[in-house]
């Protein structure tokens, strides 16, 4: 009778632990890195070779938007625009135009937290193809890069582990994301591209539910065995 009570107590402990851990694991740690509520605009008119940029304070550093118009197909009014307004970052190449837009953050610091962290890009619209380049530089000058050709329906997650290079994400100096339609691999110059982001977040992958339940179950069995020997 006493042993039965002990077993029930151990089972209750294991069950409670499993329920608690299961509820915790369902929520990955997520931090909104930029919600683009700070308005900012940069436009580069069709003069190949020129670049326009605009910087504002962001956290302990700055956020800089850079636009470069590369080709315009003879349209004197078409250009490349990068704009943050009303909770959205928008990139646009007007009719017959190609170019690039880059958002760069300085004095970034430590953004690596949890197991297998990743960026999540909350995409608003994206209507064509473009080249995407992410670059991280730590305070020692080590560089890590990731490059991909984006098309409609692309995966909005980018794991830190997908970067090539030696940058320390615990101690970043600068972080930049560029979209470029000047010469997209397999497509060449791609005019008239529009895209937008609602936010950039950083998340971490939690331990799977099965693993947590296993740990909780093993803990309960260990407690039962210890008590049974008394």
C-alpha positions as CSV (number, residue, x, y, z in Angstrom):
1,X,0.0,0.0,0.0
2,X,2.8,2.3,0.8
3,X,4.7,1.3,-2.3
4,X,1.5,1.9,-4.4
5,X,1.3,5.4,-2.9
6,X,4.9,6.0,-3.8
7,X,4.3,4.9,-7.4
8,X,1.3,7.1,-7.8
9,X,3.2,10.0,-6.3
10,X,6.1,9.4,-8.7
11,X,3.7,9.0,-11.6
12,X,2.0,12.3,-10.7
13,X,5.4,14.0,-10.5
14,X,6.4,12.7,-13.9
15,X,3.1,13.7,-15.5
16,X,3.1,17.2,-14.0
17,X,6.7,17.7,-15.2
18,X,5.8,16.4,-18.7
19,X,2.8,18.8,-18.9
20,X,4.8,21.7,-17.8
21,X,7.7,21.1,-20.1
22,X,5.4,20.4,-23.0
23,X,3.6,23.7,-22.5
24,X,6.9,25.5,-22.3
25,X,8.5,24.0,-25.4
26,X,5.5,25.1,-27.6
27,X,6.8,28.6,-27.4
28,X,10.1,29.3,-29.1
29,X,11.9,32.5,-27.8
30,X,11.1,35.2,-30.3
31,X,12.4,38.7,-30.4
32,X,11.3,41.3,-32.9
33,X,14.5,42.7,-34.3
34,X,12.9,45.5,-36.4
35,X,9.2,46.3,-36.9
36,X,10.0,49.2,-39.3
37,X,7.8,51.7,-37.4
38,X,10.6,54.3,-37.6
39,X,9.9,56.1,-40.9
40,X,12.8,56.3,-43.3
41,X,13.2,56.9,-47.1
42,X,15.9,56.7,-49.7
43,X,15.5,57.0,-53.5
44,X,18.1,56.7,-56.2
45,X,17.2,58.3,-59.5
46,X,18.3,56.7,-62.9
47,X,22.0,57.8,-62.9
48,X,24.0,54.6,-63.0
49,X,26.9,54.7,-60.6
50,X,25.2,56.9,-58.0
51,X,24.0,55.7,-54.6
52,X,21.7,57.4,-52.1
53,X,21.4,56.5,-48.4
54,X,19.7,57.6,-45.3
55,X,20.6,56.8,-41.7
56,X,18.7,57.1,-38.4
57,X,19.3,56.0,-34.8
58,X,18.4,52.4,-34.1
59,X,19.0,50.9,-30.7
60,X,22.6,51.5,-29.6
61,X,23.6,52.1,-33.3
62,X,22.1,53.1,-36.6
63,X,19.9,51.8,-39.4
64,X,20.9,52.8,-42.9
65,X,18.8,52.4,-46.0
66,X,20.8,52.4,-49.2
67,X,19.4,52.5,-52.8
68,X,21.3,52.1,-56.0
69,X,19.6,52.4,-59.4
70,X,21.6,50.6,-62.0
71,X,19.6,50.6,-65.2
72,X,16.5,52.5,-66.2
73,X,15.8,51.6,-69.9
74,X,15.7,55.2,-71.0
75,X,13.0,56.2,-68.5
76,X,14.3,59.5,-66.9
77,X,11.8,59.3,-64.0
78,X,12.2,55.7,-62.9
79,X,14.4,54.8,-60.0
80,X,15.0,52.5,-57.1
81,X,13.3,53.1,-53.8
82,X,13.8,51.7,-50.3
83,X,11.3,53.0,-47.7
84,X,10.3,52.2,-44.1
85,X,6.9,53.5,-43.2
86,X,3.9,52.4,-41.1
87,X,5.4,49.1,-40.0
88,X,6.7,47.9,-43.4
89,X,9.9,48.1,-45.4
90,X,9.3,48.4,-49.1
91,X,11.6,47.9,-52.0
92,X,10.7,49.0,-55.5
93,X,12.2,49.2,-59.0
94,X,10.0,51.3,-61.2
95,X,9.2,50.4,-64.8
96,X,12.3,49.4,-66.8
97,X,14.5,49.9,-63.8
98,X,16.9,47.6,-62.0
99,X,18.9,48.2,-58.9
100,X,19.5,47.2,-55.3
101,X,18.3,48.1,-51.8
102,X,20.2,47.5,-48.6
103,X,19.3,47.8,-44.9
104,X,22.3,48.0,-42.7
105,X,22.4,47.9,-38.9
106,X,25.4,49.0,-36.8
107,X,26.5,48.3,-33.3
108,X,24.3,45.2,-33.3
109,X,25.8,43.3,-30.4
110,X,24.6,39.8,-29.3
111,X,21.7,38.4,-31.2
112,X,22.4,34.7,-30.7
113,X,20.1,33.1,-28.1
114,X,18.8,29.6,-27.7
115,X,19.3,26.5,-29.8
116,X,19.8,26.9,-33.5
117,X,18.6,30.6,-33.8
118,X,17.2,31.9,-37.1
119,X,15.9,35.1,-38.7
120,X,12.2,35.1,-39.7
121,X,11.2,37.6,-42.4
122,X,7.5,38.5,-42.2
123,X,7.0,39.0,-46.0
124,X,4.2,41.3,-47.1
125,X,4.5,41.1,-50.9
126,X,7.0,39.9,-53.4
127,X,6.1,39.8,-57.0
128,X,9.2,38.7,-59.0
129,X,12.7,37.3,-58.6
130,X,15.8,38.9,-57.0
131,X,19.1,38.1,-55.5
132,X,19.3,38.2,-51.7
133,X,22.5,38.7,-49.7
134,X,22.8,38.8,-45.9
135,X,26.1,39.8,-44.4
136,X,27.2,39.7,-40.7
137,X,30.5,41.2,-39.5
138,X,31.7,40.9,-35.9
139,X,33.8,43.3,-33.9
140,X,36.9,41.5,-34.9
141,X,36.2,41.9,-38.6
142,X,35.2,38.3,-39.2
143,X,32.5,38.0,-42.0
144,X,29.7,35.6,-42.6
145,X,27.5,35.7,-45.7
146,X,24.4,34.0,-47.1
147,X,23.2,34.4,-50.7
148,X,20.0,33.1,-52.4
149,X,17.9,33.8,-55.4
150,X,14.4,34.7,-54.2
151,X,11.2,33.9,-56.0
152,X,7.6,34.1,-55.0
153,X,6.8,31.7,-52.0
154,X,10.4,31.6,-50.8
155,X,11.2,30.2,-47.3
156,X,11.1,33.2,-44.9
157,X,13.4,31.6,-42.3
158,X,17.2,32.0,-42.4
159,X,19.1,30.0,-39.8
160,X,22.4,31.5,-38.5
161,X,24.0,28.1,-39.3
162,X,23.2,28.7,-43.0
163,X,25.8,31.5,-43.2
164,X,29.2,30.8,-44.5
165,X,32.1,32.4,-42.6
166,X,33.4,33.0,-39.1
167,X,31.4,35.9,-37.7
168,X,30.5,35.7,-34.0
169,X,26.7,36.3,-33.8
170,X,27.3,36.9,-30.0
171,X,29.3,40.1,-30.9
172,X,28.2,41.6,-34.2
173,X,29.4,45.0,-35.4
174,X,27.2,45.2,-38.5
175,X,24.4,43.3,-40.1
176,X,23.0,43.9,-43.5
177,X,20.3,42.5,-45.9
178,X,20.4,43.4,-49.6
179,X,17.9,42.7,-52.4
180,X,19.4,43.2,-55.9
181,X,17.8,42.9,-59.3
182,X,20.8,44.1,-61.3
183,X,22.0,40.7,-62.5
184,X,20.1,37.8,-60.9
185,X,21.7,34.3,-61.4
186,X,19.8,32.4,-64.2
187,X,17.6,35.4,-64.9
188,X,19.9,38.4,-65.7
189,X,18.6,41.9,-65.1
190,X,15.1,41.8,-63.7
191,X,13.2,45.2,-64.0
192,X,10.1,46.3,-62.0
193,X,10.4,44.3,-58.8
194,X,8.3,45.1,-55.7
195,X,8.7,43.6,-52.3
196,X,7.9,44.4,-48.7
197,X,8.7,43.2,-45.1
198,X,6.5,43.7,-42.1
199,X,9.2,42.8,-39.7
200,X,12.4,40.9,-39.0
201,X,12.4,38.6,-36.0
202,X,14.9,36.3,-34.3
203,X,13.7,33.0,-32.9
204,X,15.3,29.9,-31.4
205,X,14.2,26.3,-31.9
206,X,12.9,24.6,-28.7
207,X,13.5,21.0,-27.7
208,X,10.9,18.8,-29.5
209,X,7.9,17.6,-27.4
210,X,9.0,14.0,-27.6
211,X,12.3,14.8,-26.1
212,X,10.8,16.7,-23.3
213,X,8.3,13.9,-22.5
214,X,11.1,11.4,-22.5
215,X,13.2,13.5,-20.1
216,X,10.2,13.9,-17.8
217,X,9.3,10.2,-17.9
218,X,12.9,9.2,-17.2
219,X,13.0,11.6,-14.2
220,X,9.8,10.1,-12.8
221,X,11.1,6.5,-13.2
222,X,14.3,7.5,-11.5
223,X,12.4,8.9,-8.5
224,X,10.3,5.8,-8.3
225,X,13.3,3.5,-8.2
226,X,15.1,5.6,-5.6
227,X,12.0,5.5,-3.3
228,X,11.4,1.8,-3.9
229,X,14.9,1.0,-2.5
230,X,14.2,2.8,0.8
